[in-house]
Structures are given as C-alpha cells and as structure tokens.
Amino acid sequence: MLQIMQKLILVLLGALISFGAAAQLTPVSGTVKDAVTGEPLIGATILLGETGSITNFDGTFELMQPQGAFSITVRYVGYAAYTEEVRIGEQPLSGLDISLQPQATVLETATVTSGKYQKPLSEVTVSLEVLQPQLIENTGKITLDEALEKIPGVTIIDGQANIRGGSGYSQGAGSRVLLLVDDIPILSADAGFPNWDDVPVENLAQVEIVKGAASALYGSAALNGIINVRTAYAKSQPETEAAIFNTHFFSPEDERLKWWDRAPSTVGASLAHRRKIGKLDLVLGGYYLNEDSYNKDSYKRTGRLNFSTRYRATERLTLGLNGNFNAGETASFFYWAADTAAYVGAPSTYATRTRLRFNIDPTLTYYDRGNNRHRILSRFYNIDNDNDNNQGNSSDMYYAEYQFQRRMASKDLVFTAGLVASGTDIEAELYGDTTFTSRNLAAYAQLDKKFWGKLNASFGIRYEDNLLRNPGFEYDGGTVAPSDEQEAKPVARLGLNYQALKATFLRASIGQGYRYPTVAEKYIVTDAGAIRIVPNPSLQSETGWTAELGVKQGFRLGQFEGFLDLALFRSRYADMMEFNIVGLSFQAINIGDTQIDGFELTAAGRGNIGPIPFSLLAGYTFTDPRFVQFDNTPSQAGQTPTQGQINANNSSLDDNLLKYRSRHLFKADLEATFGKAKIGIEGFYNSQIEAIDAAFFLIVRGLSDFRAANTKGFTVINLRGSYQLTPWAKASLLLNNIANEQYSTRPGLLEAPRNLTFRLDFDF
C-alpha cells in the first residue's frame, strides 16, 4: 500500500511540474516558404530545442516553448536545411518568415508512396523509381503505359504492368501492380485492370513506382508493386500548358506487311491550366486523340476532360474535389491473320467498343491542434463499355479511406493508420449477363522511425476482408452455382535503410502480398477468335512475399550528380493465378507455388559534363522466374495433372520457366542540351519470351516461324530533338524505332514500325 501511495505522489508531483512548466511556455509561430517561388511548404519539419512541429496548408506553424535561447531548425525534403538562433521571452514570438532554398539533387527527390508522407528517395526502404513529367513530355509519350516502359524492370504487355517478372500475360484480367491516382486505386472493378487512358498525363507532378509487395499499406492488387500518379496543383502564378502533335507511320521493313496506300497517322492535342483564385486552387485539363493505327481497321478516337480543386477553408482544413471524364471509340483485333500479314487481324478477333468512363473524388484534409493529419479520400469510378461482340460490361467502384498520421518531429517518428471500405457493382455479358457485387474492408498501420540520424526503420501491417456475391448463371458449356465468398487475411512488411556514408545507403526489406481474384478471372465467359475462355468458380486467392537487399550510392563528377543502385530480390508466390488451357478452353487457374530471383542495376543522374547539361536514366534487370516444384512428366489419360504438369503440358518450353517473361531487360535514356536545343536517345532491349502458351501455335498462323526467326529478342532505338523557338514555344521531332525492328511483346501482335512525330509545346 505504501508503494502505491508513493507512486501516486510521484505522478501528482510530475503533473504539477508539467503544469508549472506549461504555464511558462511562450507561443512561437511563423511561416515556411520556397525561397524561389514563394510557395508555402506543407509538412515542413520544425525543431525548436526539444520541441517539434510541422507546417500546415498555409505553410504556417505554431508551438509552445520555454523562455531562453534556442536553435530553430527547419527541414523539408528537397530543400537545404535552415538553422537560426532565436531568443524567447515572455511575449509571443510571431512572424518568423523562413525561406528554404531548393536542393535539387537526385537523391533528395521527394517521394510519398512508400510511407504516405514525404521522404527523400535516398531514405526509402524499398526500390522506388520516380518518373518526372519533363521526361514524359520530352520523349513524346502520350499515355502513361508508354512512359513506364522507360523504367528499369518494368514492362507493359498489352496494357498489363509487370515489375521484375512478377506477372505474365492474362489477356486483360487481373493485375498484380496497383495503379493509383493521387493515392486512390483506379483499377477497373470487374477485371482489376488499369485503364491508362484515364491518367491525365497533361497534368502530372510526378509518377512513383514501388517495386515489390506493397499490400501492407495499399491492399490487394499491390502484390507486385505500385504505380502512384501524383497530379499537379496550382502555384503562385497562373500557368497554361498546351501541346499538339502528329505521328506518321513509315512502311515496315518487310514490304509484305504493308497494307496501306496512304500511310496511317495520329493527331492529338492536350491542354492544362492551373491557377489560384483566393483560397481556391483550380486545375483544368483536356486531351484529344485521333489515331488511325498501323494495324488495319484499328483506330482510336478518344477525348478526356479533368479538373482538380483544393479549397483552404481554414489554415487547418482543406476540401478537394477532383474529376475525370473519358469518352471514345476504339477498334482492334486480338491476333494477326498470318505472320506475312501481321498488321491485318484475323477476322473473328476484331472488336469495336464505345466507352464512357468517369471518376469523381471528394477529399478532406484536416490538421488538428496537435498537428495530427486526418484525411478522407474517396472515389466513385464508373465504366460503361459497349462492345459489338457480346463483350459489353458496366461497373461501379466505390472507395473511401480515413487516414490518421502523427508526426513526432522531435523523435523522428511517423505513425500512420487507416480504415478502408470499398465496393463494386458489376453487370456484363462477359459474366453470364448477370450482376455481381463485392466489398472490401481493411485496416492498416505503419510506423516509421529514424534512429541516430542514420537508420530508417519501417514496419507496417494490414488486415483485409473480402466478400464477393455471385448470383449464379448458366452458359453454353455449364452452370455456375450462386455463392457468397468471404475471405480475410493479414499481411505485414518490414524495411530498413542505413546511411553508411555521406552518399551510401544500404537497405533491406521483406513484405507480404495478397491478391483476391477478380470477377473476370473467376467468372468470365467469352471468345477471342478461336480461343474459348470459361469460368473457374473454384479459383483461390494468391499470396506471396518479396525480399530485397539493396545499396544506393550517390556520386558527383564535377557538376554532374546522380546515383547507382544495385538490388538483389526474391519474390515467392503461393497459388499463383494465371490463365491456362484446361481441356479445350482457357481458364484462370492456380498454377502452384512460384519463385522469381534476380538483380537490378540502375543509374540515374543530371548536371553538366563540361559546358553541356546532361540527364541519364538506365538500368539492367535479370530475372529467373520458376516453379518451386516442377515435374514435366506428361500426365496419363484419366489422371489429374500435378501443378507442375499444368505448366509443362501447355507451355511452349519443356524447361522450368514461367510463361511470358523476358529474363533480360536493358533500358537507357540520355539527353543533352545545347543552348536552345536538346538531343536525346533512348534504347530498349528485351530478351525473347521463352515460354508462351503452346496452344497459340495452333491458333495464330505463322507464330512458330516468327518466333524461330526472332530467338534473340528485340532492340529498339528512338531518337529525339527539340528547339526552344521562344520562351513559351518548343518544337520537337521524335524518330521512333529507327532501325524499323519488327518485334512483338506478346504472341500474335506486332508493335509499330518506324514512325516520326512532330510536336509543338506551349507554356504560358
């Protein structure tokens, strides 16, 4: 009893001392801005003695401090730190006007995706790449998937993203890479597929690519990585950007493939305007494309309108409403008529589609008196596709997320937690012409802590709960019984980053992943030419993990600075889902446990070499994608194939190798500036995809001969040049596929022959 009384007395004395100290605290307040633009810096870290705080939406801060002389330090990612000595008396110290100088080194590039808060690229605990809008503009990429091909380790096969061999090719259904726009998922509700035309490339701030499992923070579909598109907001001065372009396609190297008398071409235009109107930030964007494809009778007519608003209701509360509307008509084929007519489609595979897609995104951000951040993110995403071949579909996706974040600046600690609820309504001819509904509930938390100013540690957990309601349907070939399918799983990740030397950063991470099958993977019923695709209601979710060891070494050669990054990785998947031939039809199945080992070397830099400004982005990726257990012994009649035999019986390769992966990838982009002119070159090398579905040899005419003649993969080289005509106008010429390489990234579809783009960019 005496000990309890002593503890109570000590607690009361501590409270009294704290109260007495609080009574002598003096308010200290000020503003943090960009020294060049005058823009307020949101989320800058303030350290005053042992007290810490962060700036709010107006770049202002306020904290309480005892009287005396102290050192105030202000830090913000991408800026040089600011330190000043201040003396605090009895009267409030207000009006501190602090300007930070940009420190635009490559290692200091600000990123947010790895932890949902700003962190320099050098300190993240996973492999993360940043794609800047200037590079997308300079290379003339008109959709994000084209631009992502520049990132080491990333490939896009028929619109499906693949990071370090983590995905194969699943005919437009399912994605292990989660696409986000402003931190909110935007995959299609039915197929979990990214619609790249919905990404406003005319209005980008930057694109961040996380390589490896990221389900702990972002949930299902982030099993192989994340692509997070961060859109631009208005600055202190109004700005308008516009572009017009025209692409002309030349004849293929093999004249037999040329079907046109008049060469096909593409024209397009984009426009973006950003301005501040009092407390309102307003962004407007538009895009139009009229493409007559090098593929016969294929075309794309599409237009996009988007807007973003951010209203600062108070210094602590900001409201936002973003939207994107996309309408168009497209025609395309699934595979060629023959390898000698590769730009002409097999008649039964043509499809015409009219579409309307839109998303509306209300958001709210509030900083409480303790400078804790509260965010509400939401999105309604509607897709309506009307196809001419009984493949029409419509879907609605609802998403809402509450996020709490506490940053304890004095302890170098950030705690992030959140709740997520999402749901879908799906109705389509593709899925028995009936209606499916689903819902997902999740909770997550992540702790980021910096020790001794050198070691960054990150630990995150997430719990996912999925429910899919299948009403049941009949189709030509069988019946799908109704069902309510529910499943819940936890995932976790751990990452470390240690600054061994001034510009040497060592990292290690391991993260679990989890992906629930999409409606398309479980219940699709359709034909693609001679290919019949049927449902698999018994399809199970896949899980996995990715582990990585990496080192990022910064360097400076004169006025040129950058980094080299080496990563060793292993990805392990259990019950991996892929489309495979079963009987006489294709079906999504669980193909067993797989493992992908590899390494990646990346180099990036910018600055002057002598008097000439240069920029560089290059990388080589090697992957070894295999089954954990493999048996290529053919199954006997009446026997059920083993997991390994499912692959062996339908792969074009008898060896243990997963399908639709290139084991060797090399990419490089180099640009030099000569006064008002810029000259750039980019190159890509993909080794041959060694294993594909053997059934394609029977279905796609001439495929065997084409692959036999292209066993070494392909190399594509593009050249570009631009000239600054006036301070506000730039003209560019881009010659792509200069060697006129005839190449294919997936069976039965050739990529573009040599082509030339003329582009005009305006910046007011």
N, C-alpha and C positions, 0 to 999 in steps of 0.2 A: 504493500500500500504506500509506503514511504517513497519507493522508487517511482510509482505512478505520479505522486504529488510533485516530486522533483521535476519530472518530465513536463508536467503541466505548467509549473512555474517557469521553466526554461522557454517553453512555447510562448507564454504570455510576455516574457521579457523580450523575446525576439520580435514579437508583433509590435510592442511598444517602441523598440529601437527602430524598426522599419517605419512606423508611423512618424516618429520624430525625424527620421531622415527624409521621408516623403514631404514633411512639412517645410523642409528647407530646400526642396528642389525648385529649380528655375526653368521655365519653358524656353526651349531653343527651337527656332523654326527657320526655314529658308526654302530656296528653290534650286534645283539642279537642271542644267540645260546643256545642249550641244553647243560648243563654242563656235562652231562654223555656221550652223543653220539657225540657232536659237530655239530649236525644238525642245520641249520639256522631255526629260528622260524618265520613263516609268519604270519603277522597280530598281532604281539605283540603291546601292547599299551605303548606309551612313553609319560610321563608327565614331562615337564620341566618348573617349575614355573607355569605361566598361559597358557603356550603353549602346545599343544598336537600333536601327530603324531602316525603313525603305521608303522611297518616294511613291506618291500616288499618281493618279492620272494627269494632274497638272504639274507633275514634277516637284511637288512641294513635300516637305516633311516637317514633323514636329516631334520632339521628345523632351523628356524632363531630365535635368542634370544637376548634381550638387554644385555649389559655388567653388570657384577655383580656376586654375589654368589647365587647359586640356588641349590635346591634339585631335582635330577632327579629320577623318579620312573618308573620302568618297570614292567608291568603285562602281564601275559599270562595264559590262562585257563589251570589248571592242574599243575601249577608251583608256587613256592613260590615267592612273590613279591620281587623286588630288589630296594634298595634305596641307593643313593650315593650323597655326596655333591660335586659340581663342581663349579669352578670359570671361568667365561667367560670374556676374554679381547678383545682387538682389533683384534687379529689374530684368524682365524678359529680354532675351537676345533674339531679335527677329530680323528678317530681311536679309539673311545670308544668301548672297547671289553667287552660286558656284557654277562655273563653266568648265566642262570636261573636253579635252582635246581628243579627237578620234585617233585611234591607234590601229590602223587598218592592216595588221599583219594577218597572214593566212591562219596561223594558229589561234589568233584571238577572234576568229569568226564566231559570231553569236549564234547559238543553237538553242532550241527549246524542246525538241521532240523526246529526247532521252529521259527527261525528268519533269516535263511540263513547266519548266521555268528556264530562264536564260542561263546558259553555261557556255564558256569558251570551248571551241572544238577540241582543243588540246586536252581538256579535262574530262571528257565524256568517257564512260566505262565500257562502251561498245563501239563497234565500227560504224561510223556515221559519215556520210558524204553530203556536201552542200552544193547544190546547183543554182547558180546565180542567173537572174533574168537577162543580164547583158550577154551571157554566153548563148542562151537560147535565141535571143534576137540576132546576134552576130552570125550564128550558123543557120538562120532562116528556118528553124523548126516551127511548124505551125500547130502541132499538138504535143502534149506532154510526153506521150509514149515515144515519139521520135526523139525528143530531147534526152530522155532517160537512157537511151542506147549509148550515150557518151559516158555514163558512169561505170567504172570498173566493177565487174562482177554481176552486172545487171543485163539481162536480155529480155526482149519482148517478143513472144511468139504468138502471132495472130491476136494481139491485144492482151495477152496474158503475161503478167510480170513474173520473172524468175530471178531470184537472187542466189548466186553461188550454187546453182544446181538444185535448189530446194523444191522446184516444181518442174513438171514436164509439160505436156500439152493435153488439155482436156476439153477441146472443142467448145470453148466459151462457157464452161460451167465450173464454178469454184475457183477461189484464189487463196493462196497462202500468203499473199502480200496485201496488207490492208492499205487502201487509199483513203487519205484524209484530206479534207479541205478546211483549213482553219481549225484543226484539231477534232473535226467531226467526221465520222465514217460516211462514205458516199459510194459504196458498192451497191449494185442492183439487188433488190430484195429477193428476187427469185433465184438468180444464178450466182450471187456473190461475185459479180464481175465488174471491173472498172469501166465506166464509160468515159474514155479520155476526152471526148468532145465537150464534156461538161466542165472541164477545168479551164478557167479563164486565163490563158497564157498571156493575154494582153494586160493583165493586172496582177502580176506576181511580185512579191517581195523576195522570196527565195523558196527553194524546194529542198527538204531534208529527207535523206534516205537512210533508214536504220537497217543494218544487215544482221539477220539472226532473229531468233524468237523474241517477241515483244508482247506476248499475251498478258503478262502480269499487269501492265498498265493499260493496254488497249484491247484485250479480249480476243475472241475468236476471229479468225482470218488474219491475225498478225503472227501466225506460226513461223513464217519465213522472213518477215520483216515488215517495214512500214515505209510508205511514201507520203510525206506530210507536205501539202501545198499551203504556204502562208501567203495570203493575198496582201496587196499594198493598201496603205491608208494615206489620207491627205497629209501634206506637210504644210509648213507655214505659208508657202507661196503656192498659188494655183498652178497646176501643170496639166498639159494636154499632150498625149502621145497618139500618133496615128501611123499606120503603115498600109501600103498597097503592094501587091506582089503578083507576078505571073511566072508560071513554070511551064517550060516547053520540053517535051519528051522526044529524044532522038531515036533513030532506028536501032533495034537490038543488033548485037554483033552477028548473030545468026539471022540472016535476012529472011529465012523461012518463017520466023516467028512474027514478022511484021504483017499485021492485018490491015493497017490503015493506009489510005492515000494522003490524007491530011493529018499531020501529027496531032495527037491529043495534047491538051494543055489544061492548066489550072489557073484560075484567077481568084484573088481574095483580098480582103481588107479588114483592118481592125482599128478600134478607136478606144481610148481610155481618157477619162477626165477626173481629176482629183482636186478638191478644194475644201477649205474650211469656211463655214458660214456661222460666225459666232461660236456657239458651243457645239455645233454640228459638224462632223466630218462626213463628207459626201464623196462617194466614188461611183462613177458610171462607166460601163464598158460595153462594147459591141464587137461582133465578129461575123464575117460572112465568107463562105467558101463555095465556089462553083468549080467542081472538079470533073473533068472528063478523063477517065482513067486510061492508062496504058493497057489495062485488061478490057477486052472487048465487051461492049454493052454494060460496062460497070461505070457508075458515076456516084457523085455525092453532091447534093445541094443542101446546104445547112446554114442556119443563122443562129446567133446566140446573143442574148442581152443579159447583162448582170448589173447589180447595184450593191453597194455596201454603205451602211450608215453607222455612225457612232455618235451618240449624244451624251455629253457630260452633264448630267442633271445636277450634280453637286461635285465637289472636289473628291468625293469618295464613291459616288455612284455613277456608273456609265451604262447606258442602254444601247443595244445594237439590233439592227435588222438587216440581214443580207438576203439576196435572192438571185437566182439564175434560171433563165428560160432558154430552152434549146429546142428548135423545131427543124425538121428536114426530111429529105427523102434520099434513099440510097438504093443502089442495085449492085449485086456482086454475085460471084459464084464460089463454090466450095473447093473444087479442084478442076484442073485443066482437062481439055478434051484429049490431048496427047502431048508428049514432050516435044513433038515437032509443031505443035500449035499451043504452046504453053500460055500464051496470053489470050486464049479463047477458052471459055468454060465448057465443061460437059453440060449439055442442055438440061439434064434433070437436076442440076445443082444450082441453077440460077434462082435468086430470090430478090424481090423488091419490097422495100419497107418504108413506110412513112412513120414518123415518130414525133412525139411531143414529150419532153421531159422538163421538169422544173423542181427546184428546191427552194424552200423558204426557211430562214434560220434566225429565229429570235434569240438574243443573248442578253445576259445581265452580268455585270461585274461590280462587286462592292468591297471596299476596304473598310473594316471596322476600326474602332478606336485603338485596337492593339495591332493595327496594320496587318491583320489576317485577311487573306483574299478569299472571297466567296464568289464562285462563278456558276452560272446556269447556262449551259449550252443546249440548244435544241435544233432539230431539223425535221421538216416534212419533205419527203422526196417521192415524187410521183413519176412513174414511167408508163407510157402508153405506146406500144408498138403494134402497128397494123401490117402484117405480112401477107403476101399473096399466095403463100403455100401452106396455109393452115398452121402457121407457127406464131400467130399473134399472141401477145401477152400484155397484161397490165398489172401494176403492183404499186402499193403504197408502203413507204417505210416511215415509221415514227421513231424519233430518238430524243431522249432527254438525259442530261447528266448534271448532277450537282457536284461541284468540286470545292474542296476546302484546302487552303495552303497557308501554312505558318512558316515564316522565315525568321529564324533567330540569328540575326547578323552577328551578334557578339559571340555566338557559339559555333558559327559556320555550320548551321544545321537547317535543313529544309524538310518539313513534313507535309506530305500531300496525301489526301484521301478523297474518295468519291463514291457516289452511288450512280448507277446507270440503269435505265429502263428503255427498252426498245421493242418494237413490234412490227409485224408486216401483215398485209392482206394481199394475196396473190391469186389472180384469176387468169387462166391461159388455156388455149388449145393444146399447148405443149404438155400440160399436166392433167390430161383427162378432161379438159374443158370444165373444170370444177374450181372451187375456191379453197385455198389453204390459208391458214393463219399461223403465226408464230409469235413468241415473245421471249425476250431475253432479260434477265435481271442479273446485276453484278455489283459487287463491292470491291474496292481496291484501296491499297495504302502503300506508300513508298516513303522511305527515309533516306535522305542524302546528307552525309556528314563529311566534313573535311577535318582531318587530323594533322596537327603540327604544320599546317600550311602547305602540305605536300601530298598527303594521301586522301583521295576522294573515294568514299565508300557509298554504295547504293544498294538498298535491299527493298524489294517490292513483293507484294502478294496480291492475289485476286481470286475471287470466288465467282464462278459462272453458273447460272441456272438457265437451261434452255427448255422450251416447250414448243412442240410442233404438232398442230392438229391437222390430220389428214382425213378428209371426208370419205375417202374411198371412191373408186371409179372402175369402169370396165374399159378395156381397149382391145384392139384387134390382136389377140395373142394371149390374153389373160385377164385376170381381175386383181385389183389392189384392194384389200380389205381396209375399212376405216380404222383409225388408230389415233390415240393421244400419246405422243412420245415425249418423255421428260428425262432430262439428264443434267447432273450437276457435277462440276469438278473444280478443284483448287489448282492454281499454278503459282510459281514463285520464281524470282530471279535475284542474283547477287552479282555485283560488279565492283571492281577495284581499279583505281588509276593512281599510279605513283609517279611523282615528278622526281626522277633520279638525278637529273642535271638541269641546268637552266632551260634547255630546249629538248630534253629527253623525257618521254612519258611512257611508262610501262602500264599495260592494262591486262586484266583477266576478268572474264565474265562467264556465267552459266545461267541460262534462262530456260524455263519450261514453256512449252507451247501447247495449244489445244485448239482444234477446229471441229465444229459441229457441221455435218453435211448440209448442203443447201437443198432446197426443194428440187432444183434442176438435177442435182446429182442422184437423188433418191427416186424421183418420180417422173422424169422426162420421158415422153413418148413422141418420137418423130423420125423422119427420114432425112438424110443428107445425101442426095444422089442414090447410089447403091448401098449406102450404109444405113442400117436399121438400128435405132437406139431405143432401148426398152428400160422400164423402171427396175430398181432394186430396193424394195422397201426394207430389206434387212441390212442395208449399208450402215456401218458403225462409224462413230467419230474417230478422228485420228489425234494422237498426242505425240509429243516429242520434246527434245531439248537441243539447244545449241550451246557449245562451249567454245571459248576463244582465248587465245593468248596473242597479244599484240604489242608492238613498240612503234611509237611515232617520234621521229627525230626531226626537229626543226633545223634549218640551215640558212645561212646568209652568205652569198657570194657577191661581194661588192654591194650593189644596190638591188640585187635580186634575192628575194627571200621566199622560202617555202618549206615543205616537209616531205620526208619519205615515211611511208607507213607499211609495216610488214605484219600480216595477221595469219595465224595458223588456226584453223577451225575444224570442228566436227559437229555435224548435225545428225541426230538419231530420231527416227520416226517409228512409231508403233501403229500398226493397222493403217498404213498409208493408203489414201484413196486415189485411184486413177481409173480412167476409162479403159476397158479391155474387151476383147472379143470373148464372148461366152456363148457357146453353141454357134448360131448363125448371126448373132446380133452383138452390138456394142452395149456395154453396161458399166456403170461405175461400180467398182468392187474394192474391197480391202485386199491389197496385194501382199500384205505382210509387213515385216519389220525391215527398215532400210537404214543405211548409214552413208553419209556423204562427208568425206575427208577432203581437205585441200588447204591451199595457202593463196594469199593475195598480196601483191606488192603494188603500192600506189605512190605516185609522185605528183605533187601539185606545187605551183609557185607563180609569182608575179613580181615584176620590177624591171629595172633597167639592166641590160647587158651592154656595157659601153653607153652610147647615147640612145640606144634603141629599147623602148619598153617591150617586154615580152610577157606572155602568160602561158602556162603549161598545165595540162591535166592528162595523166597517162596511168595505165595500170595493166597488170597481167594477172589472170586468175586461173588456177588449176584446180579441178575438182575430180574426185574419184567416187562416183555415185553407184552404190552396190546394195544388193540384198544382204541382210545379216546372215541368213541361212539360204542356201541356194542348191537346187537339185534340178539338173536339166535332163533327167531321165524321162523320156516320154511316158505319159500315163497310158495304161492299158484300157481297153474297152470295158466300160462298166465301172471303172474306178474313178474316184473323185481326185482331181489333181491336187498336189500339195501347193502351198503358197508359191514356192519357187517355180514349180512346173507351170503355174498360170502364166508367169512371165516367159518362161522358156518356150512354151508351146505357141506363143503369139508374138514373140519378138523376132525381129529380123536377124538377131545375133544370138548365137548359142552361148556366149560367154555371160558371166555375171555382171551385167551393166544395166542400169536403169535407162528407160527409153527417153528420147527427146532431150538429151543433154549434150552440149558441147563441152568436152573436157578441158579445152584450152581456149581462152579468150584473151585478146590483146586489144587495147584501145589507146589512142593518143590524140591529143588536140594541142596545136601550137599556134599562137598568134603573135604577130609583131606589128608595131606601129611606127610609121614613117611620116611624121608631121600630121597631115590631114588624112593620110591613107593608112589602111590596115590590110594586112595579108595574113591569111590563115590556112592551115591544112589539118585535116583530121583523117585518121585511118582506123579501120576495124579489121580484126582477124578472128574468125570463128572456125575452130576445127570441125570436121564433119560430125554430124549427129550420127553416131554409130548404130544405135538401136532405135528402130521405129516399129510400129505395128506391121507385122508381115502381111496382114490382110490388105494393106494398101497396095501391095504389088499386084494383087488380083483385081483391084478396083480401079486404080489410077494407071491409065495406059502410058507406057514408056517410063514409068518411075524407076524401074530396075536399071534401065540403060542410063538414065540421068544420074543416078547415084553412083553407078560404076565409073562414070566419066568425071565425077567430082568427089573423089575419095579424100582429097586434101583440105576440104573445107573451102572457105572463100575469104578473099581480102578485098575490101572496098576502100577507096581513097577519094576524098572530097576536097576541093579547093574553093577558096572564097577570097574576095577582095571588096573593100568598101572605100568610099571617099566622102569626107565631110564637105558638102557643097557650100553650106552656110552654117552659122552657129545653130540653126534649127532644122537643117535638112541633110540627110545622108543617103547616098545611093550605094547599092550593093549588087554584086554579081556572084552567084554561087553555082559552081560546076560540080555536080554530084556524080559519083560512080564514073570517074574519068576514064577508067580502063574498060568500061562497058561490060563489067563482070555479069555473067548470067548465074544468079545464085538464088537459093531458096532457104528460108528459115524453118519451113515445115513442109511435109510432103504435098505435092500437087499444086503449089502456088509459087510462081516466080516473083521476085522483087523487081523494082523499077530499073529499066535500062538507063543509060547515060541521060542526064537531064540538066537543064540550065534554068536558074531562077533569077529574075531581075526584081529588085525590091527597093522601095523608097520608104524611109522612115522620117517622121517629123516629130519634133519635140519643142513645144511652145511653152 
